[in-house]
Amino acid sequence: CDNTNPGDNEEAFDLTTYEDIIRNNDPDITFAYFPTQADAIAGTNQIMIPTAYVSATGSVWVMAMNQQQPTPGTFCYTLVEQLLQVNPLPQVVAFVPDYVICEPNTDNIATFTLNTLNDQVMESGDATGFTISYYETQADADTGTNALANSYTNTSNPQTIYIRVVDNQTGCVNSVATVNLVVEEGAIANPVPADTAGLTVCDEDGTNDGYTQFDLTPYGTIALGTQSPTDYAVSYYETQADALAGTNAIASPENYTNTTNPQEIWIRVTNTTTVSQCAALSPIVLTVNQLPEVTLNDGFICVDPVTLTPLGTYTIDTNIANPELYSYVWYYNGTEILGAMDSSYTTSDAGTYEVMVTNIATGCSMLSPSSMTLTNTSAAIVTEADVVVSGAFSQNQTITVNVTGGLGDYEYQLDNGPFQDSNVFTDVSAGSHTITVRD
């Protein structure tokens, strides 16, 4: 393992470690060590201190020699390549962020789950393939003794914990990382009841599109509760992720228009006196209920042209879908019509009508945007004497129709021709003709 000057990938090797294995119980074997096979064959560049040979990953050549010389000046030998491997230490981060627990009404003592730090300790962000343990002292971390339980209660605040990382494949150890355990005074975000006034509103801003303006600050006051606004800040967010991170706060919470309907908003209460900005969250839901949409159309009721007695009735309809989901109050010339509670109203009285429609489920109401006017109309009063023919006995006569009574805006038809606004027909041929007058 690259323990000396970690990162240079060189270590001192004791090349004699495997001599007994190579000797295989032969007492006459002696050894010499060379950096390359060529050096071993030539007998050059012999490694003179084989018990402390500094090298990177690579190999050396071991010459195993028999001391019994067959002839003077000669000896028998064999060469063995010995591989050298320098394994890197586990790569840990230079700084593990403080492990902070925010605790309301804190006693400065809390229980920490240490293995939640494992990935943060590794430079790669992944602790797979490593065994990570935690210790109260550097000495214990170096030796791997007295490891702490995973659920650990701090003994001081803050408290430095020492980290030992072992590569499961190579056994190499890195015990230089530390982390501070910190307990700080937390924040409380009180829940806002769902029935709090103003969370659910009727769309009364004139557009009836399901979007309207809210003042979020009263709900922040509820979430803050009795905590001091001097030490605790309230902010508002459209997503839980933003609230947790404290990013993208709603810029003008007192004038906020919802972007979906319904919409969840997150209130964040932050203890600004803490280093870690301890915070707590409380969600609210904004709901905009649209108003019933009503259309009333003007109408006419036929009356006797002489007595003005109604000849029938007229039914005014709200034309609203699923009428059973609503309640109704009808008005005639500005006065409530007692007992008129259906989606339509039948009458024989001319005048101005309005209706207030209320959604039973939401309580949202709308008075018909414009009143409807029911107008009396009647057939025209025309006598034979009121029809004047000029140019008699010619082929191009003129007929003038004079209406002497009735209620209406009349138009006139000769035989089966088109209706016209004028009461005068010209170039009328001789013969019998039918004149129709209608409102």
DRENZA-486729 format. One record per residue (C-alpha): residue number from 1; residue in three letters; x, y, z. Coordinates in Angstrom, 1 decimal, padded with zeros to 4 digits. Example, Ala and Ser with C-alpha at 12.3 -4.5 7.8 and 13.67 -1.06 7.14 Angstrom:
! residues 2
{1,'Ala',{012.3,-004.5,007.8}};
{2,'Ser',{013.7,-001.1,007.1}};
! end
This chain:
! residues 439
{1,'Cys',{000.0,000.0,000.0}};
{2,'Asp',{001.2,003.5,-000.8}};
{3,'Asn',{001.6,004.5,002.8}};
{4,'Thr',{004.8,006.5,002.5}};
{5,'Asn',{004.2,009.7,000.7}};
{6,'Pro',{000.8,008.7,-000.5}};
{7,'Gly',{000.2,009.5,-004.1}};
{8,'Asp',{003.8,009.0,-005.3}};
{9,'Asn',{002.9,005.3,-006.0}};
{10,'Glu',{006.3,004.1,-004.7}};
{11,'Glu',{007.1,002.0,-001.6}};
{12,'Ala',{010.1,000.3,000.0}};
{13,'Phe',{009.9,-003.5,-000.6}};
{14,'Asp',{011.7,-006.3,001.3}};
{15,'Leu',{012.7,-008.5,-001.6}};
{16,'Thr',{013.9,-011.2,000.7}};
{17,'Thr',{010.4,-012.0,002.0}};
{18,'Tyr',{010.0,-015.0,-000.3}};
{19,'Glu',{013.5,-016.5,-000.1}};
{20,'Asp',{012.4,-019.5,002.0}};
{21,'Ile',{009.7,-020.3,-000.6}};
{22,'Ile',{012.2,-020.1,-003.4}};
{23,'Arg',{014.9,-022.1,-001.5}};
{24,'Asn',{012.5,-024.9,-000.8}};
{25,'Asn',{014.5,-026.1,002.2}};
{26,'Asp',{017.8,-026.2,000.3}};
{27,'Pro',{020.5,-024.6,002.7}};
{28,'Asp',{023.0,-024.2,-000.1}};
{29,'Ile',{020.9,-021.7,-002.0}};
{30,'Thr',{021.9,-018.0,-001.9}};
{31,'Phe',{020.3,-015.0,-003.6}};
{32,'Ala',{021.1,-011.9,-005.5}};
{33,'Tyr',{018.6,-009.3,-006.8}};
{34,'Phe',{018.6,-007.3,-010.1}};
{35,'Pro',{016.2,-004.7,-011.6}};
{36,'Thr',{016.0,-006.4,-015.0}};
{37,'Gln',{016.5,-009.9,-016.4}};
{38,'Ala',{019.3,-008.5,-018.6}};
{39,'Asp',{021.1,-007.2,-015.5}};
{40,'Ala',{020.7,-010.6,-013.7}};
{41,'Ile',{022.2,-012.4,-016.7}};
{42,'Ala',{025.1,-009.9,-017.0}};
{43,'Gly',{025.6,-009.6,-013.2}};
{44,'Thr',{025.2,-005.8,-013.4}};
{45,'Asn',{023.3,-003.3,-011.3}};
{46,'Gln',{022.8,-005.7,-008.4}};
{47,'Ile',{020.4,-004.5,-005.8}};
{48,'Met',{022.7,-004.2,-002.8}};
{49,'Ile',{020.0,-003.6,-000.1}};
{50,'Pro',{017.2,-005.9,-001.0}};
{51,'Thr',{015.4,-005.5,002.3}};
{52,'Ala',{014.5,-001.8,001.5}};
{53,'Tyr',{014.2,-001.5,-002.3}};
{54,'Val',{012.1,001.5,-003.4}};
{55,'Ser',{010.0,000.8,-006.4}};
{56,'Ala',{006.7,001.6,-008.2}};
{57,'Thr',{004.6,-001.2,-009.5}};
{58,'Gly',{006.7,-003.5,-011.7}};
{59,'Ser',{009.1,-006.5,-011.1}};
{60,'Val',{012.6,-007.5,-010.1}};
{61,'Trp',{014.7,-010.6,-010.9}};
{62,'Val',{015.9,-013.0,-008.2}};
{63,'Met',{019.0,-015.0,-008.9}};
{64,'Ala',{018.9,-018.2,-006.8}};
{65,'Met',{022.5,-019.7,-006.7}};
{66,'Asn',{023.8,-023.1,-005.5}};
{67,'Gln',{026.9,-022.5,-003.4}};
{68,'Gln',{028.4,-025.9,-004.4}};
{69,'Gln',{030.5,-025.0,-007.5}};
{70,'Pro',{030.8,-027.9,-010.0}};
{71,'Thr',{034.1,-026.4,-011.3}};
{72,'Pro',{036.3,-023.6,-009.9}};
{73,'Gly',{034.8,-020.2,-010.6}};
{74,'Thr',{031.4,-021.4,-011.7}};
{75,'Phe',{028.1,-022.0,-010.0}};
{76,'Cys',{024.6,-023.1,-011.0}};
{77,'Tyr',{021.7,-020.6,-010.7}};
{78,'Thr',{018.1,-020.0,-011.8}};
{79,'Leu',{016.3,-016.7,-012.3}};
{80,'Val',{012.8,-015.9,-010.8}};
{81,'Glu',{010.8,-012.8,-011.7}};
{82,'Gln',{009.2,-011.3,-008.6}};
{83,'Leu',{006.3,-009.0,-009.2}};
{84,'Leu',{006.0,-005.8,-007.2}};
{85,'Gln',{002.6,-004.1,-006.7}};
{86,'Val',{002.0,-000.6,-005.1}};
{87,'Asn',{-001.7,-000.3,-004.3}};
{88,'Pro',{-003.1,003.3,-003.9}};
{89,'Leu',{-004.8,004.2,-000.7}};
{90,'Pro',{-008.6,004.8,-000.7}};
{91,'Gln',{-009.2,008.3,-002.1}};
{92,'Val',{-011.1,010.4,000.5}};
{93,'Val',{-012.3,014.0,000.3}};
{94,'Ala',{-010.2,016.7,001.8}};
{95,'Phe',{-013.1,018.0,003.8}};
{96,'Val',{-016.2,016.1,005.0}};
{97,'Pro',{-019.0,018.7,005.6}};
{98,'Asp',{-020.2,019.0,009.2}};
{99,'Tyr',{-022.9,016.5,010.1}};
{100,'Val',{-025.5,018.8,011.7}};
{101,'Ile',{-028.6,017.8,013.6}};
{102,'Cys',{-031.1,020.6,014.2}};
{103,'Glu',{-033.0,020.0,017.4}};
{104,'Pro',{-035.7,022.4,018.8}};
{105,'Asn',{-035.1,023.2,022.5}};
{106,'Thr',{-031.8,021.4,022.1}};
{107,'Asp',{-029.6,020.0,025.0}};
{108,'Asn',{-026.7,019.9,022.6}};
{109,'Ile',{-026.9,016.0,022.5}};
{110,'Ala',{-028.3,014.0,019.6}};
{111,'Thr',{-028.0,010.6,018.0}};
{112,'Phe',{-026.2,010.5,014.7}};
{113,'Thr',{-026.4,007.8,012.1}};
{114,'Leu',{-022.8,007.6,011.0}};
{115,'Asn',{-023.0,005.4,007.9}};
{116,'Thr',{-025.1,008.1,006.2}};
{117,'Leu',{-021.7,009.8,005.7}};
{118,'Asn',{-020.1,007.0,003.8}};
{119,'Asp',{-020.6,008.2,000.3}};
{120,'Gln',{-019.7,011.8,001.3}};
{121,'Val',{-016.3,010.5,002.6}};
{122,'Met',{-015.2,009.0,-000.7}};
{123,'Glu',{-013.8,011.3,-003.4}};
{124,'Ser',{-015.8,009.3,-006.0}};
{125,'Gly',{-019.0,009.8,-004.0}};
{126,'Asp',{-019.5,006.0,-003.9}};
{127,'Ala',{-018.5,003.9,-000.9}};
{128,'Thr',{-019.1,000.6,-002.7}};
{129,'Gly',{-016.1,-001.7,-002.2}};
{130,'Phe',{-014.9,-000.1,000.9}};
{131,'Thr',{-015.4,-000.6,004.6}};
{132,'Ile',{-015.8,002.6,006.5}};
{133,'Ser',{-015.7,002.9,010.3}};
{134,'Tyr',{-015.7,005.8,012.8}};
{135,'Tyr',{-013.7,006.5,015.9}};
{136,'Glu',{-013.4,009.0,018.8}};
{137,'Thr',{-009.6,009.3,018.4}};
{138,'Gln',{-007.0,009.4,015.6}};
{139,'Ala',{-005.1,006.6,017.3}};
{140,'Asp',{-008.1,004.3,017.3}};
{141,'Ala',{-008.8,005.1,013.6}};
{142,'Asp',{-005.2,004.3,012.7}};
{143,'Thr',{-005.3,001.0,014.4}};
{144,'Gly',{-008.9,000.1,013.7}};
{145,'Thr',{-009.8,-000.4,017.4}};
{146,'Asn',{-012.8,000.7,019.4}};
{147,'Ala',{-015.0,001.5,016.3}};
{148,'Leu',{-018.2,003.4,017.1}};
{149,'Ala',{-021.7,002.0,016.8}};
{150,'Asn',{-023.5,003.2,013.7}};
{151,'Ser',{-026.1,005.0,015.9}};
{152,'Tyr',{-023.8,007.3,018.0}};
{153,'Thr',{-024.7,009.9,020.6}};
{154,'Asn',{-022.2,012.7,020.7}};
{155,'Thr',{-020.3,013.4,024.0}};
{156,'Ser',{-019.5,017.1,023.2}};
{157,'Asn',{-020.7,019.8,020.9}};
{158,'Pro',{-019.1,020.1,018.4}};
{159,'Gln',{-017.2,016.8,018.4}};
{160,'Thr',{-014.6,015.6,015.9}};
{161,'Ile',{-014.9,012.0,014.7}};
{162,'Tyr',{-012.1,010.2,012.9}};
{163,'Ile',{-012.8,008.0,009.9}};
{164,'Arg',{-011.0,004.8,008.7}};
{165,'Val',{-011.5,003.6,005.1}};
{166,'Val',{-010.4,000.1,004.1}};
{167,'Asp',{-010.2,-001.0,000.5}};
{168,'Asn',{-011.9,-004.4,000.6}};
{169,'Gln',{-009.8,-005.7,-002.4}};
{170,'Thr',{-006.3,-004.5,-001.4}};
{171,'Gly',{-006.7,-004.1,002.3}};
{172,'Cys',{-005.1,-000.6,002.0}};
{173,'Val',{-006.2,001.9,004.7}};
{174,'Asn',{-006.7,005.6,004.7}};
{175,'Ser',{-007.5,007.2,008.1}};
{176,'Val',{-006.9,010.9,007.5}};
{177,'Ala',{-010.5,012.0,007.1}};
{178,'Thr',{-012.5,013.6,010.0}};
{179,'Val',{-016.0,015.0,010.4}};
{180,'Asn',{-017.5,017.3,013.0}};
{181,'Leu',{-020.7,016.3,014.7}};
{182,'Val',{-022.7,019.4,015.5}};
{183,'Val',{-026.0,019.9,017.3}};
{184,'Glu',{-027.8,023.3,016.7}};
{185,'Glu',{-031.0,024.9,017.8}};
{186,'Gly',{-033.6,023.9,015.3}};
{187,'Ala',{-036.7,025.7,013.9}};
{188,'Ile',{-040.3,024.7,014.1}};
{189,'Ala',{-042.7,025.2,011.2}};
{190,'Asn',{-046.2,024.8,012.8}};
{191,'Pro',{-048.8,023.2,010.5}};
{192,'Val',{-051.3,025.5,008.9}};
{193,'Pro',{-054.8,024.0,009.2}};
{194,'Ala',{-056.4,023.2,005.8}};
{195,'Asp',{-059.5,025.2,006.7}};
{196,'Thr',{-057.6,028.4,007.4}};
{197,'Ala',{-059.4,031.3,005.9}};
{198,'Gly',{-058.0,032.4,002.5}};
{199,'Leu',{-056.5,029.1,001.4}};
{200,'Thr',{-059.6,028.3,-000.6}};
{201,'Val',{-061.2,031.2,-002.4}};
{202,'Cys',{-063.7,032.0,-005.1}};
{203,'Asp',{-062.4,033.4,-008.3}};
{204,'Glu',{-063.8,036.9,-008.0}};
{205,'Asp',{-061.1,038.9,-009.8}};
{206,'Gly',{-063.2,039.2,-012.9}};
{207,'Thr',{-061.5,036.5,-015.1}};
{208,'Asn',{-063.0,033.3,-013.6}};
{209,'Asp',{-060.0,031.3,-014.9}};
{210,'Gly',{-059.0,029.5,-011.7}};
{211,'Tyr',{-056.1,031.8,-011.0}};
{212,'Thr',{-056.1,034.7,-008.5}};
{213,'Gln',{-053.9,036.6,-006.1}};
{214,'Phe',{-053.0,035.4,-002.6}};
{215,'Asp',{-051.3,036.9,000.3}};
{216,'Leu',{-049.1,034.1,001.7}};
{217,'Thr',{-047.7,036.0,004.7}};
{218,'Pro',{-050.5,035.3,007.2}};
{219,'Tyr',{-049.8,031.5,006.8}};
{220,'Gly',{-046.1,032.2,007.5}};
{221,'Thr',{-047.1,033.9,010.7}};
{222,'Ile',{-049.0,030.7,011.7}};
{223,'Ala',{-046.0,028.6,010.8}};
{224,'Leu',{-043.6,030.8,012.8}};
{225,'Gly',{-045.8,030.7,015.9}};
{226,'Thr',{-044.2,032.0,019.0}};
{227,'Gln',{-040.6,031.9,017.6}};
{228,'Ser',{-038.9,035.3,017.5}};
{229,'Pro',{-039.1,037.0,014.0}};
{230,'Thr',{-035.7,038.5,014.9}};
{231,'Asp',{-034.0,035.1,015.0}};
{232,'Tyr',{-036.2,033.2,012.6}};
{233,'Ala',{-036.9,034.0,009.0}};
{234,'Val',{-040.0,032.9,007.0}};
{235,'Ser',{-039.8,032.2,003.2}};
{236,'Tyr',{-042.1,030.6,000.7}};
{237,'Tyr',{-041.4,028.1,-002.2}};
{238,'Glu',{-043.3,026.5,-005.1}};
{239,'Thr',{-041.6,023.1,-004.6}};
{240,'Gln',{-040.4,021.0,-001.6}};
{241,'Ala',{-037.0,020.6,-003.2}};
{242,'Asp',{-036.5,024.4,-003.4}};
{243,'Ala',{-037.7,024.8,000.2}};
{244,'Leu',{-035.2,022.1,001.4}};
{245,'Ala',{-032.4,023.8,-000.4}};
{246,'Gly',{-033.5,027.3,000.4}};
{247,'Thr',{-033.4,028.3,-003.3}};
{248,'Asn',{-035.8,030.1,-005.6}};
{249,'Ala',{-037.9,031.7,-002.9}};
{250,'Ile',{-041.2,033.4,-004.0}};
{251,'Ala',{-040.1,037.0,-004.4}};
{252,'Ser',{-043.4,038.7,-003.5}};
{253,'Pro',{-045.4,036.4,-001.2}};
{254,'Glu',{-047.9,039.1,-000.3}};
{255,'Asn',{-048.9,039.3,-004.0}};
{256,'Tyr',{-048.7,035.8,-005.3}};
{257,'Thr',{-050.7,034.4,-008.2}};
{258,'Asn',{-051.1,030.7,-008.2}};
{259,'Thr',{-049.6,028.9,-011.3}};
{260,'Thr',{-051.6,025.6,-010.9}};
{261,'Asn',{-054.9,024.9,-009.3}};
{262,'Pro',{-054.9,023.6,-006.7}};
{263,'Gln',{-051.3,024.4,-005.8}};
{264,'Glu',{-049.0,023.3,-003.0}};
{265,'Ile',{-046.8,026.0,-001.4}};
{266,'Trp',{-044.0,025.2,001.0}};
{267,'Ile',{-043.3,027.5,004.0}};
{268,'Arg',{-039.7,027.4,005.4}};
{269,'Val',{-038.9,028.7,008.9}};
{270,'Thr',{-035.1,029.2,009.3}};
{271,'Asn',{-033.2,029.8,012.5}};
{272,'Thr',{-030.8,032.5,011.2}};
{273,'Thr',{-028.6,032.4,014.3}};
{274,'Thr',{-027.3,028.9,013.4}};
{275,'Val',{-024.3,028.2,011.3}};
{276,'Ser',{-026.2,025.6,009.3}};
{277,'Gln',{-029.3,027.7,009.0}};
{278,'Cys',{-031.5,025.1,010.7}};
{279,'Ala',{-034.9,025.0,009.0}};
{280,'Ala',{-038.3,023.3,009.1}};
{281,'Leu',{-041.0,023.1,006.5}};
{282,'Ser',{-044.8,023.3,006.5}};
{283,'Pro',{-046.9,022.9,003.3}};
{284,'Ile',{-050.2,024.7,002.4}};
{285,'Val',{-052.5,024.1,-000.5}};
{286,'Leu',{-054.1,027.0,-002.4}};
{287,'Thr',{-057.4,026.4,-004.2}};
{288,'Val',{-059.3,028.7,-006.5}};
{289,'Asn',{-062.9,027.7,-007.1}};
{290,'Gln',{-064.4,029.1,-010.3}};
{291,'Leu',{-067.8,030.8,-010.2}};
{292,'Pro',{-070.9,029.4,-011.9}};
{293,'Glu',{-071.2,030.8,-015.4}};
{294,'Val',{-074.7,032.0,-016.3}};
{295,'Thr',{-076.1,033.4,-019.6}};
{296,'Leu',{-079.6,034.8,-019.8}};
{297,'Asn',{-081.1,035.8,-023.1}};
{298,'Asp',{-083.6,038.5,-023.7}};
{299,'Gly',{-087.1,037.4,-024.7}};
{300,'Phe',{-090.6,038.4,-025.7}};
{301,'Ile',{-094.1,037.5,-024.5}};
{302,'Cys',{-097.1,037.8,-026.6}};
{303,'Val',{-100.1,039.8,-025.3}};
{304,'Asp',{-103.5,040.7,-026.6}};
{305,'Pro',{-103.0,043.9,-028.7}};
{306,'Val',{-106.1,045.5,-027.3}};
{307,'Thr',{-106.2,044.4,-023.6}};
{308,'Leu',{-102.5,043.7,-023.3}};
{309,'Thr',{-103.4,040.5,-021.5}};
{310,'Pro',{-100.6,037.9,-021.8}};
{311,'Leu',{-101.4,035.2,-024.2}};
{312,'Gly',{-098.9,032.7,-022.8}};
{313,'Thr',{-095.8,032.3,-020.6}};
{314,'Tyr',{-092.0,032.6,-021.2}};
{315,'Thr',{-089.4,030.3,-019.6}};
{316,'Ile',{-086.1,031.9,-018.7}};
{317,'Asp',{-083.3,029.3,-018.5}};
{318,'Thr',{-079.8,029.6,-016.9}};
{319,'Asn',{-078.4,027.2,-019.5}};
{320,'Ile',{-076.1,025.8,-016.9}};
{321,'Ala',{-074.6,022.3,-017.0}};
{322,'Asn',{-075.5,019.9,-014.2}};
{323,'Pro',{-078.1,022.3,-012.7}};
{324,'Glu',{-078.6,020.0,-009.7}};
{325,'Leu',{-075.2,021.0,-008.4}};
{326,'Tyr',{-076.3,024.6,-007.8}};
{327,'Ser',{-078.9,026.7,-005.9}};
{328,'Tyr',{-080.8,029.6,-007.4}};
{329,'Val',{-082.3,032.9,-006.4}};
{330,'Trp',{-084.3,034.9,-009.0}};
{331,'Tyr',{-084.9,038.6,-009.1}};
{332,'Tyr',{-087.6,040.6,-010.9}};
{333,'Asn',{-086.9,044.3,-011.4}};
{334,'Gly',{-084.3,044.1,-008.6}};
{335,'Thr',{-086.6,042.3,-006.1}};
{336,'Glu',{-086.1,038.7,-005.0}};
{337,'Ile',{-088.9,036.4,-006.3}};
{338,'Leu',{-089.8,034.3,-003.3}};
{339,'Gly',{-090.0,030.6,-003.9}};
{340,'Ala',{-088.2,030.8,-007.3}};
{341,'Met',{-085.3,028.3,-006.7}};
{342,'Asp',{-085.0,026.3,-009.9}};
{343,'Ser',{-082.5,026.6,-012.7}};
{344,'Ser',{-085.3,028.1,-014.9}};
{345,'Tyr',{-088.2,030.5,-014.2}};
{346,'Thr',{-091.5,030.7,-016.1}};
{347,'Thr',{-093.4,034.0,-016.1}};
{348,'Ser',{-095.9,036.1,-018.0}};
{349,'Asp',{-094.7,039.4,-016.7}};
{350,'Ala',{-092.6,041.7,-018.8}};
{351,'Gly',{-089.6,043.3,-017.0}};
{352,'Thr',{-086.0,042.8,-016.0}};
{353,'Tyr',{-084.8,039.4,-014.6}};
{354,'Glu',{-081.6,038.3,-012.9}};
{355,'Val',{-080.5,035.1,-011.1}};
{356,'Met',{-077.9,034.4,-008.4}};
{357,'Val',{-076.4,030.9,-008.9}};
{358,'Thr',{-074.4,029.3,-006.1}};
{359,'Asn',{-072.2,026.2,-006.4}};
{360,'Ile',{-073.5,024.1,-003.5}};
{361,'Ala',{-070.1,022.4,-002.9}};
{362,'Thr',{-067.9,025.4,-002.9}};
{363,'Gly',{-070.3,028.2,-001.9}};
{364,'Cys',{-069.1,030.3,-004.8}};
{365,'Ser',{-071.9,032.5,-006.3}};
{366,'Met',{-072.3,034.6,-009.4}};
{367,'Leu',{-075.1,037.0,-010.3}};
{368,'Ser',{-075.9,036.7,-014.0}};
{369,'Pro',{-073.4,039.1,-015.6}};
{370,'Ser',{-076.2,041.0,-017.4}};
{371,'Ser',{-079.9,041.0,-016.7}};
{372,'Met',{-082.4,039.8,-019.3}};
{373,'Thr',{-085.3,041.8,-020.4}};
{374,'Leu',{-088.7,040.2,-021.1}};
{375,'Thr',{-090.6,042.5,-023.4}};
{376,'Asn',{-094.4,042.5,-024.3}};
{377,'Thr',{-095.2,042.1,-027.9}};
{378,'Ser',{-098.5,041.7,-029.8}};
{379,'Ala',{-099.9,041.3,-033.3}};
{380,'Ala',{-100.4,044.5,-035.2}};
{381,'Ile',{-103.8,046.1,-035.4}};
{382,'Val',{-104.6,046.6,-039.1}};
{383,'Thr',{-108.1,047.1,-040.5}};
{384,'Glu',{-109.1,047.0,-044.2}};
{385,'Ala',{-109.4,050.8,-044.0}};
{386,'Asp',{-105.7,051.0,-043.0}};
{387,'Val',{-104.5,049.5,-046.3}};
{388,'Val',{-104.3,052.2,-048.9}};
{389,'Val',{-104.0,051.3,-052.6}};
{390,'Ser',{-103.0,054.0,-055.1}};
{391,'Gly',{-102.9,053.7,-058.8}};
{392,'Ala',{-106.0,051.6,-058.9}};
{393,'Phe',{-106.9,049.7,-062.0}};
{394,'Ser',{-103.3,050.0,-063.3}};
{395,'Gln',{-100.7,047.3,-063.7}};
{396,'Asn',{-098.3,049.1,-061.3}};
{397,'Gln',{-100.2,049.9,-058.1}};
{398,'Thr',{-098.8,051.0,-054.7}};
{399,'Ile',{-100.0,049.5,-051.4}};
{400,'Thr',{-099.4,051.3,-048.1}};
{401,'Val',{-100.1,049.5,-044.9}};
{402,'Asn',{-100.8,051.7,-041.8}};
{403,'Val',{-100.6,049.9,-038.4}};
{404,'Thr',{-102.9,051.7,-036.0}};
{405,'Gly',{-102.3,049.6,-032.9}};
{406,'Gly',{-100.2,046.9,-031.2}};
{407,'Leu',{-096.8,046.4,-029.5}};
{408,'Gly',{-093.9,045.6,-031.7}};
{409,'Asp',{-091.3,046.6,-034.2}};
{410,'Tyr',{-093.1,045.5,-037.3}};
{411,'Glu',{-092.1,044.3,-040.8}};
{412,'Tyr',{-094.2,043.6,-043.8}};
{413,'Gln',{-094.7,040.9,-046.4}};
{414,'Leu',{-096.6,040.9,-049.7}};
{415,'Asp',{-097.8,037.4,-050.6}};
{416,'Asn',{-094.9,035.1,-050.2}};
{417,'Gly',{-092.2,037.6,-050.8}};
{418,'Pro',{-089.5,038.7,-048.4}};
{419,'Phe',{-090.3,040.7,-045.3}};
{420,'Gln',{-089.3,044.3,-045.4}};
{421,'Asp',{-089.1,047.2,-043.0}};
{422,'Ser',{-091.0,049.6,-045.2}};
{423,'Asn',{-094.8,049.5,-045.1}};
{424,'Val',{-095.1,050.5,-048.7}};
{425,'Phe',{-095.2,048.1,-051.6}};
{426,'Thr',{-094.7,049.5,-055.1}};
{427,'Asp',{-095.2,048.1,-058.6}};
{428,'Val',{-097.9,045.7,-057.4}};
{429,'Ser',{-099.6,043.9,-060.1}};
{430,'Ala',{-103.4,043.8,-060.4}};
{431,'Gly',{-105.3,041.1,-058.6}};
{432,'Ser',{-105.8,039.8,-055.1}};
{433,'His',{-102.9,039.9,-052.6}};
{434,'Thr',{-102.1,038.8,-049.1}};
{435,'Ile',{-100.3,041.2,-046.7}};
{436,'Thr',{-098.7,039.8,-043.5}};
{437,'Val',{-097.5,042.1,-040.7}};
{438,'Arg',{-095.3,040.6,-038.0}};
{439,'Asp',{-093.2,041.8,-035.0}};
! end
